[in-house]
């Protein structure tokens, strides 16, 4: 992200350095609380509760400060570059057209036929949400409820329906698709977007988000399985693979998101998102599983005699590395603030 920052815009990278420092402070506090929670290899229900409570406090702070960002939103949008998602969506919609032009070769037609099923599945399960509206996007939004339902079935969240339940699903989904298609005929300018979009566009973005999360979940499981197979082939222990290859696979989506935001000149969003993602994992993701485990038992011992050295030592190194990373990010924010003052 820092590499993509232009010199002329360096002073405007963070917008609110104080909030970035506060986010780093919340994240550091969450790491410290996690260390104290698991330091004796014993888990207690009430000792884990401060972590999600800390995240709730952070959400309250965001809700309070969010009102001040409304006046700056349009200024940032004018500096925003065209997203790589926009180009990818244009290419995906173009793939629906049959390449029968004079300049098209047989190889291009074969590649189009191979990619067409994947493109159709993608557009049917994830409606385009790139703040634009036309006939193609209208059709994709209309069929997305059906595509999302089939995705739930394939993922196993919904059982394969019998004849009766299939009829119920058709009776529910078909009117929804018709309503979405008919309502998309008259888009209007939505407040805060300056774009001609239908009234249901914002709820449909949530549908796209849910679908994207399901696809990411499926891909992450495949990546994890592949990396685990590689570790078994090269006889790498599960502990070492968990600290390296599996961790890289889980964070690959964060790397892609940060890169895409940096290309779009959304440096502040990228830098905040990198830390906020890990803050969420530490303060919500980790405590959620622990709270479920310790709900019925007041105390749960992971290891009776404390953490073994094979786990304790790598965890200590990780904790020290986190301290160095947070300090580096704080120094960068201070350097950026200094540049802003000079400019």
C-alpha positions in Angstrom: 0.0 0.0 0.0 2.8 2.4 0.9 4.5 1.7 -2.4 1.5 2.9 -4.4 1.2 6.2 -2.5 1.9 9.1 -4.8 4.3 11.8 -3.5 1.8 14.6 -4.3 -0.9 12.9 -2.2 1.3 11.6 0.7 -0.1 14.1 3.1 -3.7 12.9 2.6 -3.0 9.2 2.9 -4.5 8.7 6.3 -7.0 11.6 6.5 -7.4 11.1 10.2 -4.0 9.9 11.7 -5.5 10.1 15.2 -8.1 7.5 14.4 -5.4 5.3 12.9 -3.4 5.5 16.1 -6.5 4.7 18.1 -7.1 1.6 15.9 -3.6 0.5 16.5 -4.1 1.0 20.2 -7.3 -1.1 20.2 -5.5 -3.8 18.3 -2.5 -3.8 20.6 -4.8 -4.0 23.6 -6.7 -6.9 22.1 -3.4 -8.7 21.6 -2.4 -8.1 25.2 -5.7 -9.3 26.5 -5.4 -12.5 24.3 -2.0 -13.2 25.7 -3.2 -12.8 29.3 -6.2 -15.0 28.5 -4.3 -18.0 27.2 -1.0 -17.6 29.1 -1.7 -20.5 31.5 -3.1 -22.8 28.8 -6.5 -22.7 30.6 -9.6 -21.0 29.3 -12.4 -19.4 31.3 -15.6 -18.1 30.0 -15.5 -14.7 31.8 -11.9 -14.1 31.0 -12.6 -14.1 27.3 -15.6 -11.7 27.5 -13.4 -8.5 27.6 -12.3 -9.2 24.0 -15.7 -8.9 22.2 -16.6 -6.1 24.7 -13.5 -4.2 23.5 -14.7 -4.5 19.9 -18.1 -3.3 20.9 -16.5 -0.2 22.4 -14.6 0.3 19.1 -17.9 0.0 17.1 -19.5 2.6 19.3 -16.6 4.9 18.7 -16.9 4.4 14.9 -20.7 5.2 15.1 -19.9 8.4 17.0 -17.2 9.6 14.6 -18.9 8.4 11.4 -21.0 11.5 11.2 -17.9 13.7 10.7 -16.9 11.7 7.6 -19.9 12.7 5.5 -18.5 16.0 4.5 -15.3 14.4 3.3 -16.7 11.5 1.3 -17.3 13.4 -2.0 -13.8 14.9 -1.9 -12.3 11.4 -1.6 -14.5 10.1 -4.4 -13.2 12.7 -6.8 -9.7 11.5 -6.3 -10.6 7.8 -6.6 -9.4 5.9 -9.6 -11.4 3.4 -11.6 -11.6 0.2 -9.6 -10.1 -3.0 -11.1 -13.4 -4.5 -10.2 -15.1 -2.2 -12.7 -12.9 -3.5 -15.5 -13.3 -7.1 -14.4 -17.1 -6.7 -14.4 -17.0 -5.2 -17.9 -14.9 -8.1 -19.1 -17.3 -10.6 -17.5 -20.4 -9.0 -19.1 -18.5 -8.9 -22.4 -17.9 -12.7 -22.1 -21.7 -13.2 -22.4 -21.5 -12.0 -26.0 -20.8 -14.7 -28.6 -17.4 -13.9 -30.3 -18.5 -14.4 -33.9 -16.8 -11.4 -35.4 -14.5 -11.5 -38.4 -11.5 -10.8 -36.2 -12.3 -13.7 -33.8 -10.2 -16.8 -34.2 -11.2 -20.4 -33.4 -9.0 -20.4 -30.4 -10.8 -17.3 -29.0 -14.2 -19.1 -29.5 -12.9 -22.2 -27.7 -11.7 -20.1 -24.8 -15.0 -18.2 -24.7 -16.9 -21.5 -24.6 -14.7 -22.8 -21.7 -15.1 -19.6 -19.7 -18.8 -19.1 -20.3 -20.1 -21.5 -17.6 -17.9 -19.9 -15.0 -18.9 -16.4 -16.0 -22.6 -17.3 -15.9 -22.2 -18.9 -12.4 -20.4 -15.9 -11.2 -22.9 -13.3 -12.4 -25.8 -15.4 -11.3 -24.6 -15.8 -7.7 -22.9 -12.4 -7.2 -24.9 -9.5 -8.7 -22.7 -6.7 -10.1 -22.3 -4.0 -7.5 -20.1 -1.4 -9.2 -22.4 1.6 -8.8 -23.6 1.3 -12.4 -26.9 0.2 -13.9 -27.9 -1.1 -17.3 -29.9 -3.9 -18.9 -27.2 -6.6 -18.3 -26.8 -5.7 -14.7 -30.6 -5.6 -14.3 -30.8 -9.2 -15.5 -28.0 -10.3 -13.2 -29.6 -8.8 -10.2 -33.0 -10.4 -11.1 -31.6 -13.9 -11.3 -29.2 -13.6 -8.3 -31.8 -14.8 -5.7 -32.0 -18.1 -7.6 -28.3 -18.3 -8.0 -27.7 -17.6 -4.3 -30.3 -20.3 -3.3 -28.4 -22.9 -5.5 -25.2 -21.8 -3.9 -26.6 -22.5 -0.5 -27.7 -25.9 -1.7 -24.3 -26.7 -3.1 -22.5 -25.6 0.0 -24.7 -27.8 2.2 -26.4 -24.9 4.1 -29.7 -26.0 2.6 -30.7 -29.6 2.1 -31.4 -30.8 -1.4 -35.1 -30.1 -1.8 -37.7 -32.7 -2.6 -40.6 -32.0 -4.9 -42.7 -30.2 -2.3 -39.9 -28.0 -1.0 -38.7 -27.3 -4.6 -42.2 -26.1 -5.4 -42.2 -23.8 -2.4 -38.7 -22.4 -3.4 -40.0 -21.7 -6.9 -43.1 -20.0 -5.5 -41.0 -17.7 -3.3 -38.0 -17.0 -5.6 -39.9 -16.5 -8.9 -41.9 -13.5 -7.7 -38.8 -12.0 -6.1 -37.0 -12.2 -9.4 -39.9 -10.7 -11.3 -40.2 -7.8 -8.8 -36.4 -7.1 -9.0 -36.5 -7.1 -12.8 -39.6 -4.9 -13.0 -38.4 -2.4 -10.3 -35.1 -2.0 -12.1 -36.8 -0.4 -15.1 -36.9 3.1 -13.4 -33.6 3.8 -11.5 -33.3 7.0 -9.5 -30.5 8.9 -7.9 -29.8 7.3 -4.5 -28.8 9.8 -1.8 -25.1 9.7 -1.2 -24.2 7.9 -4.4 -24.8 10.4 -7.2 -25.7 7.5 -9.5 -28.9 6.3 -11.1 -29.7 3.1 -9.3 -32.9 1.3 -8.4 -34.2 1.5 -4.9 -33.3 -2.1 -4.1 -29.6 -1.7 -5.1 -28.3 -1.3 -1.6 -30.0 -4.4 -0.2 -28.7 -6.3 -3.2 -25.1 -5.3 -2.3 -25.7 -7.4 0.9 -26.7 -10.3 -1.3 -23.5 -9.9 -3.2 -21.5 -9.7 0.0 -23.0 -12.9 1.4 -22.4 -14.7 -1.9 -18.8 -13.4 -2.0 -18.2 -14.7 1.5 -19.6 -18.1 0.6 -17.2 -18.3 -2.4 -14.3 -17.1 -0.3 -15.1 -19.7 2.3 -15.1 -22.5 -0.3 -11.9 -21.2 -1.9 -10.2 -20.9 1.5 -11.1 -24.5 2.4 -9.6 -25.6 -0.9 -6.4 -23.6 -0.4 -6.1 -24.9 3.1 -6.5 -28.5 1.9 -4.0 -28.0 -0.9 -1.4 -26.5 1.5 -2.0 -29.2 4.0 -1.4 -31.8 1.3 1.9 -30.0 0.3 3.0 -30.0 4.0 2.3 -33.7 4.3 4.2 -34.5 1.1 7.2 -32.6 2.3 6.8 -34.0 5.8 6.3 -30.6 7.4 4.8 -30.7 10.9 1.2 -29.4 11.3 2.5 -26.9 13.8 5.1 -25.4 11.4 2.6 -25.4 8.5 0.0 -23.7 10.7 2.5 -20.9 11.5 3.5 -20.4 7.9 1.7 -21.8 4.8 -1.8 -22.1 6.3 -1.5 -18.6 7.7 -0.4 -17.3 4.3 -3.4 -18.9 2.6 -5.8 -17.5 5.1 -4.5 -14.0 4.7 -4.2 -14.1 0.9 -7.6 -12.3 0.5 -6.4 -9.5 2.7 -3.4 -9.0 0.5 -5.5 -8.9 -2.6 -8.0 -6.4 -1.0 -5.2 -4.1 0.1 -3.6 -4.2 -3.4 -6.9 -3.4 -5.1 -7.6 -0.5 -2.7 -4.2 0.9 -3.2 -4.6 0.9 -7.0 -7.8 2.9 -6.5 -6.0 5.6 -4.4 -7.9 4.4 -1.3 -4.8 4.4 0.8 -6.5 5.3 4.0 -9.1 2.6 3.6 -6.4 0.0 2.8 -4.2 0.9 5.8 -7.1 1.0 8.2 -8.5 -2.3 6.8 -5.2 -4.2 7.2 -5.2 -3.5 10.9 -9.0 -3.6 11.4 -9.2 -7.1 9.9 -6.7 -8.5 12.3 -8.3 -6.6 15.2 -11.6 -8.3 14.3 -10.0 -11.8 14.1 -8.4 -11.3 17.6 -11.3 -9.7 19.4 -14.2 -11.5 17.8 -13.1 -14.5 15.8 -10.9 -16.1 18.5 -13.3 -15.4 21.4 -16.3 -16.7 19.6 -15.0 -20.3 19.4 -13.7 -20.0 23.0 -17.0 -18.8 24.3 -18.8 -21.7 22.7 -16.4 -24.2 24.1 -16.4 -22.8 27.7 -20.2 -22.1 27.8 -20.9 -25.4 29.7 -17.6 -25.8 31.5 -16.3 -22.9 33.6 -12.7 -23.9 33.1 -11.1 -25.7 30.3 -7.5 -26.9 30.3 -5.7 -26.9 26.9 -2.6 -28.4 28.5 -2.5 -29.6 32.1 1.1 -28.6 32.6 1.0 -25.3 30.7 2.0 -24.6 27.1 4.7 -27.0 25.7 7.8 -25.3 24.4 7.1 -26.3 20.8 4.0 -24.1 20.8 5.1 -21.5 23.4 8.2 -20.4 21.7 6.7 -19.7 18.2 3.8 -17.9 19.9 6.2 -15.6 21.7 8.0 -14.9 18.4 4.7 -14.1 16.8 3.7 -11.8 19.6 7.1 -9.9 19.4 6.6 -9.7 15.6 3.2 -8.2 16.1 4.7 -5.6 18.5 7.3 -4.7 15.8 4.6 -4.5 13.1 2.3 -2.3 15.1 5.3 0.0 16.0 6.2 0.2 12.3 2.7 1.2 11.3 2.6 3.8 14.1 5.9 5.3 12.9 4.6 5.4 9.3 1.4 7.3 10.5 3.6 9.8 12.4 5.8 10.3 9.3 2.8 10.8 7.2 1.4 13.4 9.6 4.8 15.2 9.6 4.7 15.4 5.8 1.2 16.8 6.0 2.3 19.5 8.3 5.2 20.5 6.2 3.1 20.6 3.0 
